[in-house]
Amino acid sequence: MVDLVQILIDTYNTPWLYMLLAFGYAVLVAIVLPIPIEIALLPPLLEQRWGYLTTVALAIAAGKTFGAWLIFILGLNVEGPVRKWSERWRAAAWVVVKAEKFVAKTGYAGLYLLLSIPLMSDTIPIYVYSLFNKEGRALERNMFLIANFLAALNRVAILGAAFFAGKNLFGL
């Protein structure tokens, strides 16, 4: 983790490389890293390079969307075996039924809101909404991906607004 942060810092002044690493980092955050993506946003935010922050935000949103697409495909392929496996144990079946109801009830808005929360891990909500998307009917792929992309941009906007408000409030 520390090495990844150092690599990001070292490449910050090479924009094309920083964007590429931010994209890759966002894919990993979506798929396997249970850590927030905000680490990649700190350098341009602290230096108040708003144009750079915008391009980093787009790279991150694209990376998270690509990772979410991979997980969506995985969810479609693994959902059946998960449901079949869960039938063996009453508690597991209960969890699957409740998770499916949660995904169906909250839909795209729930996914969007969860992924918009700064400092929250994206991995868990993306997997939950992908794996418990009852037979791929609760959430359509393109809308799922749009919700991921827009939530990533919203998260950056919230973080930027909080930083700006805190800076002005505390006179930093």
N, C-alpha and C positions, 0 to 999 in steps of 0.2 A: 504494500500500500504506500509506504513512504517513498519507495523507489518510483512508483508511478507518479506521485505528486512532484517529485524532483524532476522527472522527465518532462512533465507538463511545464514546470517553471523554466527549465532549460530551453524549451522550444518556444516559449512565449513570444520572443522577438522574431520568430520565423513564422509568420501568419499561416502560410499554406500547410506547414507541418503541424502547427498547433491545431488547426482545424481538423486535419486528418486524425490526429491523436484524440481530439475531443470527440470526433465521430466514433472512433473505435472504442474509446472509453465509455461512451453512451451505450453502444451496443452491449458491451460487457456488463454495464450497470443494469440494463434491462434483462439480460439473460442470467447472469450468475453473481454479480457483485451486490451484496446487500448493503451498499453504502450510497449516500446521496451524490448526485451529480454536481452539486454546487461547488465542489472543489475546483472544477475546470472553469467556473465563472468568476472565482475570486480575483485573479490578476486583473482582468479588464475592469471589473467592478471597483476594485480598490484604486486603480489609476484613473477611474472615471472616463474610460475610453468607450463611449457609448456606441459608436459605430462598430468597433471591434467586438463589443459585447453582443451586439445584434448578430454579427456573423457567427460568433461562437454559439449563440442561442440557436441559430438555424442549423449549424452542424450538429449540435446536441439533439435537437428535435428530430433531425433526419436519422441520426444514429439510434435514438430510442425507438423511433418508429420502425426502423429496420429490425431491431432486436424484437420488438413486439410482434412483427410479422412472422419471424421465425418461431416465436413461442405460440402464436395463434395456430400455425401449422402443426406444431407439436401437440397442442391441445386437441385439435381435431383428430389426430392419430392416436392419442393416448386416452382420450375420454372414455371410450368403450371399455378398454381393459381396466381402467380405474373403477368404473361403475361395476363391472363384473367382479373385480376383486373385493370391492366394498360390500358386496352382498353376503360375503362370508361372515362378516361381523356386524352386529346390529349397530354398534357405535359408529363404525366407519360409514355404514349406509346412511345413518342419521346425518352425519357431517356432509356427505355428498348431497343429500336431498336439501339440506339447509343452504349449502353453498350455491346450488343451482337456483333455488328460490331467491337468494340474495342477488345473484347476477341478473336473473330475469326481472326482478323488481327494480333494482337500481339502474340497470342498463348503462347506456353510454354516459349519462349524466353522472352516475356514481363513479364510473371509471375516471372520467374527466376530473371530477372533484378530488378524488383520492390522489391522482397523479399530479394535481396542481399544488399539493401541500409541500412547501419548501422543507428540505432536509429529511423528507420521508423516503424510505427505500421504494423504488419502483418495481423491484423484482416480484414481491409478493402480490400486489394487486394485479399485475399483468398476468401472472400465472393463474391466480384465482379466476379472473375473468376469461381466461383462455381455456383452462381445464374444465370449468364448470359451466361452459356455454352449451347447454343441453343440445347435443347433436348439431352444434353449429347454428342453431335456430334463434337463440336469445340475442346474439350479437352478430351482425353481418360484418364480414372482414373489412371492407373499405371504411365503414363507419367506425369500427374498432380502431383502425389505424389513424383515421382523422382525429378521433378523440385523444389518442396518444400524442400525436403531433401538436395539436392545439394546447393540450395540457402542459407539454414541455415548454412551449412558448409562454404560456400563462405563468408557469412557475418562475421563469426568468423575470417576467414583468413584476410579479409579486416581490421577488427578492430585490430587484432594482428599486422598486418603490419603497420597500422597507429600509433599504440602505440609504436612499435619498432622504427619507423622512427622519431616520435616526441621525444622519449627518447634520441635518438642519436643526433638529431638536437638541442635540448635544453639542452643536457647534464644532464638529470635527473637521 
